[in-house]
Amino acid sequence: MKKVIFFYLLSLVCFIPFLRSQIPTTKERDVREKYVASVIVLEAGGEGRMGMIAVTNVIGNRAFKKYGRKNDLTLFKIASQKWQFSCTNGKTVAQVIARGKKHLMFAYALQLVRRMENNGLTDITDGALYYHTVNVFPKWDGTMIRTCRINHHVFFKP
């Protein structure tokens, strides 16, 4: 019996530090949420609330498709992928956040991120994973199903 208790306690002592390393600090979570909010506001801040919701939906849909969940880490991983969102091209995390925080709709974008993390945001894009402005015509445009148009953005899914 003593051996069982000893190994149980030993496993707890070894496992607790691992668990702590898996739980983000408040600062890490805050930076990730602000980064995603900055991407949303820089991509769609001029498109009104519906446009911002739609871009948030795309980020959330991609996170769910790739990682099976929508939380601050998975949303950040999607938003920070190279060449996925034009507002981040060639910029550091700090630069993106600094630009995003200056936008008048930043606080609203941050609310959207938190609603997405809590599954409290309705998908108005019908599962879109991609979008572009009406002024451009990427190669993939003809290979996707168009789900909707919201202001100056057109949304697509495979």
N, C-alpha and C positions, 0 to 999 in steps of 0.2 A: 504493500500500500504506500509506503514511504517513497518507493521508487516512482510510482505513478504520479504522486503529488510533486515530486522533484522535477520530473520531466514535463509536467504540465506547467509548473512555474517557470522552468527554463524556456519552454516554447513561448510563453507570454513575454518574457524578458527580451527574447530575440525578435518577436513579432511586432511589438509596440513601436520600436523605432522605425520599422518598415512602414507601418500605418501612418505615422506622423509625416514621413517623407512623401506620402501619397496625398495628403490633405494640403491644398494650397493655402498660403498665408492670405490674410485679408488684402495685403498690398498687391500680391500677385494677381488675385482675382480682380481687384480694382483696376489694375493696369489692363488686363485682358478685356474687361467689360468696356473700359474707355476706348480701347483700340477698336473694338467692333463697332461701338457707337460712332466713332470718328469715321470709319469706313462708310457706314450707313449715311451719315450726314454729308460727307464729301461726295458720295455717289448720287444721292437723291435728295439732299436738303432743299434744292430748288424745285422739287417735284411735288411738294406738299406732303401732307400726312399720309395719304394713300400710297404715294410713290415711295415714301420711306418704309412703310409697312411692307410693301411688295419686295423691296431689296432685303429687308430683314428676313422675309419668308424664304428668299432664295438662299441666303446664308444658312438659315435653319434647315432647309430641305437638304442642302448639300451635307451639312453636319450629320443629319439623321441618316442619310443614305450611306455615308462613309463610315461613321462611328456608331450608329444605332442609338444615339442620344444627342440631346441639345443642352449643353452646359457651357459655362464660361470657357473651358479649355477647348472643347470641340468647335465652338463658334470661332474662337480665336485662331485655331489651326486653319480653318477654312478661310477666314478673312485675311490671314497673313500669308497665304500661299502666293508665291511669286507669279506675277503677270495675270492674276485673276481679277483684280480690281485696279483700274487705272490710277486711282488716287494714291495707291501705295507704291507704284513703280519707282524704284530707286530711292525710296525713303526708309528711314529707320522707324521703329515703333514710336520713339519719342517725337519724331517730326510729324508723323501722322496724327498722333494725339494732340500735339500743339496746334496743328491746323484745325482739327475737328472741334476742339474746345472753343475756338473763336466764333464758330457758327452759331447763329441765334437759335437754331433747332437742336443743338447738342443735347440739352437736358431731355428733350423728347426722345431723341435717339437712344439715350441711355435707358429710359423707361422701356422702350421697345426691346432692347437687349434683355432686360430683366424679365419682361413678360415672356419672351421666347424661351428663356431658361426654365421658366415655370410652366411651360406649355399653355400659356394664357393668351396666345396670339393666333387668331384665325388665319388660315392660309388663303389669301385672296388671289393667289397666282395659280391655283389648281395644280400644285406640285412642281412648279417651275424650278429648274436648276440653273438656267442661263437667262441672260437678258442683254439687250444692247439698246442704244439710243436709235431713234428713227432715222437719224442722219447717216448711219453706217450700215454696211451689208457684209458681215463676216462670211467666210466660206461655209461655215456650218449652218447658216441661216436656213437653207433649203432642206437640210436633213433632219430638222427638229419639228415637233408639233408646237404650233403657236398656241399659247394658253390664254393670253390677254394682252391688252395694251393699256397702260396707265400713264397718262400724260405723254411724256416724250420717251418712255421706255416700252419696249416690246419684250414679252416674257415667253420662254420656251421650255419644253421638256423633251427628253428622248422619245 
